[in-house]
Amino acid sequence: MNKREPIEQRMSDICNKLGFPFKVVWTPSPDANDRGKIDLANHTIHVFNMTEKDAWTTLIHEILELKIQPLLSYYRNLVNTLIEFIEKHVYQEKEKFLESLPENITIFLDEMKKVRTRE
């Protein structure tokens, strides 16, 4: 048993007590780009801090992240709905423009022919 296993178990136990059935894996890495990462597919929280104190701080951060994700989904849904509305509107305007383009080009070409015949 390595030194991190009992700490990981305590961290996992806390997650379970808080209603998050996640396994916590503490893999100290000085080269990690993140302090922690939530793997929803595997119900795992990865912690990369070098010290136990920092690892606990990161775990708290990740648990809070899990807690606020449902709240943030409202904003994500709102933004996605807005994007869909804008895309639909832009598509309709583009189609309207493209439908009128051949007629507009024909009118322009007819005028150019008239100008040439007058010269």
C-alpha positions in Angstrom: 0.0 0.0 0.0 1.5 3.3 -1.0 1.2 6.5 1.1 -1.5 8.0 -1.2 -4.0 5.1 -1.0 -5.5 5.9 2.5 -5.7 9.6 1.5 -7.4 8.7 -1.8 -9.8 6.4 0.1 -10.7 9.2 2.6 -11.2 11.6 -0.4 -13.4 9.1 -2.1 -15.4 8.5 1.1 -16.0 12.3 1.4 -17.2 12.5 -2.2 -19.7 9.6 -1.4 -20.9 11.3 1.8 -21.6 14.5 -0.2 -23.6 12.5 -2.8 -21.0 12.1 -5.5 -20.1 8.5 -6.0 -16.7 9.3 -7.4 -13.4 7.6 -6.9 -10.5 10.0 -6.2 -7.1 9.3 -7.7 -4.2 11.4 -6.4 -1.3 11.4 -8.8 1.2 14.1 -7.8 2.7 15.5 -11.0 4.8 18.7 -11.2 4.2 18.7 -14.9 0.4 18.6 -14.9 -1.4 21.4 -16.7 -4.3 21.2 -14.3 -4.5 20.8 -10.5 -7.5 18.5 -10.9 -9.8 17.0 -13.5 -13.3 15.4 -13.3 -13.8 12.3 -15.5 -17.6 12.0 -15.6 -17.6 8.9 -17.8 -15.6 6.9 -15.2 -16.9 8.7 -12.1 -13.3 9.7 -11.2 -11.7 12.8 -9.9 -8.0 13.1 -10.7 -5.9 15.3 -8.4 -2.4 16.2 -9.5 -1.1 18.5 -6.7 2.2 17.6 -5.1 1.3 18.1 -1.5 -1.6 16.5 0.5 -2.8 20.0 1.6 -3.0 21.2 -1.9 -4.6 18.0 -3.0 -7.4 18.5 -0.5 -7.9 22.1 -1.7 -8.2 20.9 -5.3 -10.6 18.2 -4.3 -12.9 20.8 -2.7 -12.6 22.9 -5.9 -13.6 19.8 -8.0 -16.5 19.0 -5.7 -17.8 22.5 -5.9 -17.4 22.3 -9.7 -19.7 19.2 -9.7 -22.2 21.0 -7.5 -22.5 24.1 -9.8 -22.5 22.2 -13.1 -26.3 21.8 -13.0 -26.8 25.5 -12.4 -24.4 26.4 -15.3 -26.3 24.1 -17.6 -29.1 26.7 -17.6 -26.8 29.3 -19.1 -25.3 26.8 -21.5 -28.9 25.9 -22.7 -29.8 29.6 -23.0 -26.7 30.4 -25.0 -27.2 27.3 -27.3 -30.8 28.4 -27.9 -29.7 31.9 -28.8 -27.1 30.5 -31.2 -29.7 28.3 -32.9 -32.0 31.3 -33.2 -29.3 33.5 -34.8 -28.1 30.7 -37.1 -31.7 30.2 -38.3 -32.2 33.9 -38.9 -28.9 34.3 -40.7 -29.7 31.2 -42.9 -33.1 32.7 -43.8 -31.5 36.1 -44.7 -28.8 34.4 -46.8 -31.4 32.3 -48.6 -33.5 35.4 -49.3 -30.4 37.2 -50.7 -29.4 34.2 -52.8 -33.0 33.9 -54.2 -32.9 37.6 -55.3 -29.4 37.5 -56.7 -30.1 36.1 -60.1 -32.9 38.6 -60.7 -30.6 41.5 -59.5 -27.8 40.3 -61.7 -30.1 40.1 -64.7 -31.4 43.6 -64.1 -27.8 44.9 -63.9 -26.8 43.1 -67.0 -29.8 44.4 -68.9 -28.8 47.9 -67.9 -25.3 47.4 -69.0 -26.5 46.2 -72.4 -28.6 49.3 -72.8 -25.6 51.5 -71.9 -23.4 49.7 -74.5 -26.0 50.0 -77.3 -26.2 53.8 -76.7 -22.5 54.3 -77.0 
